Every structure is written in C-alpha cells, then in structure tokens.
C-alpha cells in the first residue's frame, strides 16, 4: 500500500437511521412493544467518512442523496465533522436512503438492520467517471457494498490504475452468486479487504475460524473482524491477531464502520499496519459504548487514549 497522503476518499452510502430499542427481536408475525426511538445520521459510507475525519484525517465523501429533509440533515452533520461534501450528488427524483434498525437491549446491543437504499442505488459508474480526478488524487479509496457493485468496480479500476490503494469493506455480504464471483475477480484491484465472519463465509465459501484467514479468500491483504473476539489479519504475508478490547456494549450498529474508517485513516496517515489495526480495534470498541451510528463514533484523542491504555505495561 505505497501511496500515503493523509487523505481518505470514501465512496458509499448515506442513510437516515430510524432506531427502535426493544427487549427482544420480534419473531415472524409477532409485534413487540419497543422503548426508546430516535433518528441518527448513518449509512456505511457516511459513517466511515465521519470515523476517518474524527480520527484526524482529511476525508471526502462521494455519495448520492435525495433533495429532502433527510439529505439536509445529513449534509449539515457531515460538514460539522469536516467531511468534504463537494462531490456529493443530490437527485430530485428519489428519496435519501433510510435504515430501520432494531436494537436488542437484552442482548448486549445486538441489532438488525433493513435498508431502503433510495438515492444510494442510483450512484452510477458515470458519477464515478465524473469524479475521476478526486479518485486518482486520493491517499486511500475506501468503499463498501451499499451502493451498486458496478459503481464499486468502476471506482476500484480508476484508483488502481492511478496507484491509489483501494480498501474494500465487503459489507453487506452479497447474496447473489454472480456478485460474489465478480467480487472475487476484483481481487487484483483491492489492496485491503475487510470482512466480518458472515462476509468472509460468503466470499470464501467456507466458515472462517478465529486463527487464520481462509486460503480460499483470494485477496492479498485481508482483515477478518470477529466481534467480541477481536480480529485477525493477513498483511504482506504475515498473520496477525488483534485481541478485542472489552467494553460494555450499548449499541453495536456502527462498530464495524468505526473500525473500517479508522483503519483507512490510520494507514493514510502513514501508521504501520499493526498500529493502525490497534487503533481501529479501539475505535470499534468505543463505538459500541454509545447509542446511534455517527453519534457513537469516537475522536482520535479517545482512540489514542484507549489504545495507549491497552498497550501500557
């Protein structure tokens, strides 16, 4: 991953999150009376951009919004976190994406999420081509899979051709076998793949264990996150293990996005990979201790303090 200019360009989704806390997830056909309800700024792309910016790295976001109240709130929130929004597209014909999230208060903040993509589904390869200069001048390109796969492929090709490292968080896990094949065929364009256990199983075709990256996952450098069991990585041919930082979870919604955004930001700032992985782990842990998606994302100071305490003798 040679290029490092302390800048991260995120291409991905932005949603308004509608969050309901519940004592138990409803079974099919069952109605459960929830407790607290709140709306938060979210979406994997926007979350990861905010995580990167709060870490202290210059960060830009390419995304598609509607022209509605949700978009106005998202834009204001991104600007408040110093995320460059100049490349964001607004469309009159579709709404801004939303996510309906249930948080189980009796199960350490576990959640279920249903996304109505709205404008996110309209982000196209043509939109990417129109922003080629931003992509080819980035320090690191960070993407996820809440926008169309052809768009992700187009951006990866542009960045790879310009020598810009590409970090892909393959989330959510694709269900279509054709999309899985396309992703695996993109391995040469991806400098670092970040997956959880579900996503790893979808791409590799086998269940991952806690100790080693599956050989059938044909990407050169990989991070596999394991939730409360930490993470493992294969980086430049070396296997690494990052123990979990134990916290009392309140809401795990943005833990993965905090991890991905901070890992990319730390690498863009020139941190050695083991240090970047430690900082990402601290960010993911801290995000579990606060409610909401973007409101839960920690600052660089918070991350350094927690990571430093973990490493102290």
C-alpha positions as CSV (number, residue, x, y, z in Angstrom):
1,X,0.0,0.0,0.0
2,X,2.5,2.6,-1.2
3,X,0.5,5.8,-1.5
4,X,0.0,7.8,1.7
5,X,-1.0,11.4,1.5
6,X,-3.1,11.7,4.7
7,X,-6.3,11.8,2.7
8,X,-9.2,9.3,2.5
9,X,-11.9,9.4,-0.2
10,X,-14.9,7.3,0.8
11,X,-17.4,6.2,-1.9
12,X,-20.5,4.7,-0.4
13,X,-24.0,5.1,1.1
14,X,-25.6,7.6,3.4
15,X,-28.9,6.9,5.2
16,X,-31.1,8.4,7.9
17,X,-31.3,5.7,10.6
18,X,-34.6,5.1,12.3
19,X,-33.7,3.2,15.5
20,X,-36.1,1.4,17.9
21,X,-34.8,-0.2,21.1
22,X,-36.6,-3.5,22.1
23,X,-36.3,-6.1,24.9
24,X,-36.4,-8.8,22.2
25,X,-36.3,-9.1,18.5
26,X,-39.8,-10.0,17.2
27,X,-40.5,-13.4,15.7
28,X,-42.2,-13.5,12.3
29,X,-45.8,-12.3,12.8
30,X,-45.1,-11.0,16.2
31,X,-45.5,-7.4,17.5
32,X,-43.1,-6.3,20.2
33,X,-43.5,-3.1,22.1
34,X,-40.3,-1.2,22.0
35,X,-38.9,1.5,24.3
36,X,-36.8,4.4,23.0
37,X,-37.0,5.7,19.4
38,X,-34.5,8.0,17.8
39,X,-33.2,9.1,14.4
40,X,-29.5,9.3,13.7
41,X,-27.3,10.1,10.7
42,X,-25.9,6.8,9.2
43,X,-25.1,4.7,6.2
44,X,-21.9,2.8,5.9
45,X,-20.2,5.3,3.6
46,X,-21.1,8.3,5.6
47,X,-20.3,6.6,8.9
48,X,-16.9,5.5,7.7
49,X,-16.2,9.0,6.4
50,X,-17.1,10.6,9.7
51,X,-14.9,8.0,11.6
52,X,-12.0,8.9,9.4
53,X,-12.5,12.6,9.8
54,X,-12.8,12.4,13.6
55,X,-9.6,10.4,13.7
56,X,-8.0,13.5,12.2
57,X,-7.5,12.6,8.5
58,X,-8.7,14.8,5.6
59,X,-11.7,13.0,4.3
60,X,-14.1,13.4,1.4
61,X,-17.3,11.5,0.6
62,X,-18.9,10.6,-2.8
63,X,-22.5,9.6,-2.3
64,X,-26.0,10.1,-3.7
65,X,-28.7,11.9,-1.7
66,X,-32.2,12.9,-2.4
67,X,-33.3,16.5,-2.2
68,X,-35.2,16.2,1.1
69,X,-35.1,17.0,4.8
70,X,-33.0,13.8,5.5
71,X,-30.4,15.0,3.0
72,X,-30.2,18.5,4.5
73,X,-29.7,16.9,8.0
74,X,-27.0,14.5,6.7
75,X,-25.1,17.3,4.8
76,X,-25.1,19.5,7.9
77,X,-23.8,16.7,10.1
78,X,-21.1,15.8,7.6
79,X,-20.0,19.4,7.4
80,X,-19.9,19.7,11.2
81,X,-17.4,16.8,11.2
82,X,-15.3,18.5,8.5
83,X,-16.1,15.9,5.8
84,X,-15.7,17.4,2.3
85,X,-19.1,17.1,0.7
86,X,-18.4,18.8,-2.6
87,X,-18.6,15.6,-4.6
88,X,-22.0,14.5,-3.2
89,X,-24.8,14.2,-5.7
90,X,-28.4,15.3,-4.9
91,X,-31.3,13.9,-7.0
92,X,-34.8,15.3,-7.1
93,X,-36.4,12.1,-8.3
94,X,-35.5,9.8,-5.4
95,X,-35.5,10.0,-1.6
96,X,-32.4,9.8,0.6
97,X,-31.8,6.3,1.9
98,X,-33.1,5.1,5.2
99,X,-32.3,2.2,7.5
100,X,-34.7,0.7,10.0
101,X,-32.7,-0.6,13.0
102,X,-33.9,-2.6,16.0
103,X,-31.5,-2.7,19.0
104,X,-31.9,-5.6,21.5
105,X,-31.3,-4.1,24.9
106,X,-31.3,-7.6,26.5
107,X,-28.6,-8.9,24.1
108,X,-25.6,-6.5,24.6
109,X,-26.8,-4.1,22.0
110,X,-27.1,-6.5,19.1
111,X,-29.1,-5.2,16.2
112,X,-31.0,-6.0,13.0
113,X,-31.0,-3.6,10.0
114,X,-33.2,-3.2,7.0
115,X,-32.1,-0.6,4.4
116,X,-34.3,1.1,1.8
117,X,-31.5,2.4,-0.4
118,X,-33.3,5.3,-2.2
119,X,-30.7,7.5,-3.8
120,X,-27.8,5.2,-2.8
121,X,-29.0,2.8,-5.5
122,X,-28.6,5.5,-8.2
123,X,-24.8,6.1,-7.7
124,X,-23.5,5.1,-11.1
125,X,-20.2,4.4,-12.9
126,X,-20.9,7.7,-14.8
127,X,-21.0,9.5,-11.5
128,X,-17.6,7.9,-10.7
129,X,-16.1,8.9,-14.0
130,X,-17.2,12.5,-13.5
131,X,-15.2,12.5,-10.2
132,X,-12.2,10.7,-11.6
133,X,-9.8,13.5,-10.5
134,X,-10.8,13.1,-6.9
135,X,-10.3,9.4,-7.0
136,X,-6.9,9.4,-8.7
137,X,-5.6,12.0,-6.3
138,X,-6.7,10.4,-3.1
139,X,-4.4,8.9,-0.5
140,X,-6.7,5.9,0.0
141,X,-10.0,4.9,-1.5
142,X,-12.4,3.3,1.0
143,X,-15.6,1.6,-0.2
144,X,-18.4,-0.7,0.9
145,X,-21.3,-2.6,-0.8
146,X,-24.3,-0.4,0.0
147,X,-24.1,1.1,-3.5
148,X,-24.3,-0.7,-6.8
149,X,-21.4,-3.2,-7.5
150,X,-20.7,-1.8,-11.0
151,X,-20.0,1.5,-9.3
152,X,-17.6,0.0,-6.8
153,X,-15.8,-1.8,-9.7
154,X,-15.5,1.3,-11.7
155,X,-14.0,3.3,-8.8
156,X,-11.6,0.4,-8.0
157,X,-10.3,0.3,-11.5
158,X,-9.8,4.0,-11.6
159,X,-7.9,4.1,-8.3
160,X,-5.9,1.0,-9.1
161,X,-4.8,2.4,-12.4
162,X,-3.6,5.6,-10.7
163,X,-1.7,3.7,-7.9
164,X,-4.2,4.7,-5.2
165,X,-4.6,2.0,-2.6
166,X,-8.2,0.5,-2.5
167,X,-9.7,-0.6,0.8
168,X,-13.0,-2.5,0.4
169,X,-15.3,-3.4,3.3
170,X,-17.3,-6.1,1.6
171,X,-20.5,-5.2,3.6
172,X,-23.2,-6.1,3.4
173,X,-22.4,-9.6,2.3
174,X,-23.6,-10.2,-1.3
175,X,-26.2,-13.0,-1.6
176,X,-26.1,-13.2,-5.4
177,X,-23.6,-15.8,-6.6
178,X,-22.8,-13.7,-9.7
179,X,-21.9,-10.7,-7.4
180,X,-19.8,-13.0,-5.3
181,X,-17.9,-14.1,-8.4
182,X,-17.4,-10.5,-9.6
183,X,-16.0,-9.5,-6.2
184,X,-13.6,-12.4,-6.1
185,X,-12.5,-11.5,-9.6
186,X,-11.7,-8.0,-8.3
187,X,-9.0,-9.3,-6.0
188,X,-6.2,-7.8,-8.1
189,X,-7.8,-4.3,-7.7
190,X,-8.2,-4.5,-3.9
191,X,-5.2,-3.7,-1.7
192,X,-7.0,-4.5,1.6
193,X,-10.2,-6.4,2.1
194,X,-12.1,-6.0,5.4
195,X,-14.8,-8.6,6.2
196,X,-16.7,-10.0,9.1
197,X,-17.4,-13.7,9.6
198,X,-20.6,-13.6,7.5
199,X,-19.0,-11.7,4.7
200,X,-15.9,-14.0,4.8
201,X,-18.1,-17.1,4.5
202,X,-20.0,-15.6,1.6
203,X,-16.8,-14.8,-0.4
204,X,-14.7,-17.8,0.7
205,X,-17.4,-20.4,0.6
206,X,-16.3,-21.9,4.0
207,X,-16.8,-21.0,7.6
208,X,-13.9,-19.0,9.0
209,X,-12.2,-19.8,12.3
210,X,-10.6,-17.5,14.8
211,X,-7.0,-18.1,14.0
212,X,-6.3,-17.9,10.2
213,X,-7.6,-16.3,7.1
214,X,-9.1,-18.9,4.7
215,X,-6.8,-19.7,1.8
216,X,-9.9,-19.7,-0.5
217,X,-10.3,-16.0,0.2
218,X,-8.1,-15.0,-2.7
219,X,-7.2,-11.4,-1.7
220,X,-3.6,-10.5,-0.8
221,X,-4.2,-8.4,2.3
222,X,-7.2,-9.1,4.5
223,X,-8.7,-8.2,7.9
224,X,-11.3,-10.5,9.4
225,X,-13.3,-8.9,12.2
226,X,-14.6,-11.3,14.9
227,X,-16.8,-9.1,17.0
228,X,-16.1,-9.6,20.7
229,X,-13.2,-11.9,19.8
230,X,-11.1,-9.2,18.2
231,X,-9.8,-9.5,14.6
232,X,-7.2,-11.4,12.6
233,X,-5.3,-10.2,9.5
234,X,-3.0,-11.3,6.7
235,X,-0.8,-8.4,5.9
236,X,2.1,-8.6,3.4
237,X,2.3,-12.4,4.0
238,X,2.3,-12.1,7.8
239,X,-0.6,-13.4,10.0
240,X,-1.6,-11.0,12.8
241,X,-4.1,-11.2,15.7
242,X,-5.7,-8.2,17.4
243,X,-7.3,-9.1,20.7
244,X,-10.7,-7.5,21.5
245,X,-10.9,-4.5,23.8
246,X,-13.6,-5.5,26.2
247,X,-16.3,-2.9,26.8
248,X,-20.0,-3.0,28.0
249,X,-21.9,-2.7,24.7
250,X,-24.9,-0.3,24.4
251,X,-25.3,-0.3,20.6
252,X,-23.1,-2.2,18.1
253,X,-24.6,-0.5,15.0
254,X,-21.5,1.5,14.0
255,X,-18.7,-0.7,15.4
256,X,-17.7,-2.1,12.0
257,X,-17.9,1.3,10.3
258,X,-15.7,2.9,13.1
259,X,-13.2,0.1,12.6
260,X,-13.0,0.5,8.8
261,X,-12.9,4.3,8.8
262,X,-10.2,4.5,11.4
263,X,-8.1,1.7,9.8
264,X,-8.1,3.5,6.5
265,X,-7.4,6.9,8.1
266,X,-4.5,5.5,10.2
267,X,-3.0,3.8,7.1
268,X,-3.4,7.0,5.1
269,X,-1.6,9.0,7.8
270,X,1.4,6.6,7.5
271,X,0.8,4.4,10.6
272,X,2.4,0.9,10.5
273,X,-0.3,-1.7,9.9
274,X,-0.2,-3.2,13.4
275,X,-0.7,0.2,15.0
276,X,-3.5,1.0,12.5
277,X,-5.2,-2.3,13.4
278,X,-4.9,-1.4,17.1
279,X,-6.4,2.0,16.6
280,X,-9.2,0.5,14.5
281,X,-10.0,-2.0,17.3
282,X,-10.1,0.8,19.8
283,X,-12.5,2.8,17.6
284,X,-14.8,-0.2,17.1
285,X,-14.9,-0.8,20.9
286,X,-15.7,2.8,21.7
287,X,-18.5,2.9,19.1
288,X,-20.2,0.1,21.0
289,X,-20.5,2.1,24.2
290,X,-22.7,4.9,22.8
291,X,-26.1,4.9,21.1
292,X,-26.6,5.7,17.4
293,X,-24.4,5.4,14.4
294,X,-22.5,8.6,13.8
295,X,-23.0,9.9,17.3
296,X,-21.2,6.9,18.6
297,X,-18.0,7.4,16.5
298,X,-15.0,8.4,18.7
299,X,-12.5,11.1,18.2
300,X,-8.8,10.5,17.5
301,X,-8.0,11.5,21.1
302,X,-10.4,9.0,22.5
303,X,-8.9,6.3,20.3
304,X,-5.3,7.0,21.2
305,X,-6.1,7.1,24.9
306,X,-7.8,3.7,24.8
307,X,-5.2,2.1,22.5
308,X,-2.5,3.5,24.7
309,X,-4.0,2.1,27.9
310,X,-4.3,-1.3,26.2
311,X,-0.6,-1.3,25.2
312,X,0.7,0.1,28.5
313,X,2.6,-2.5,30.6
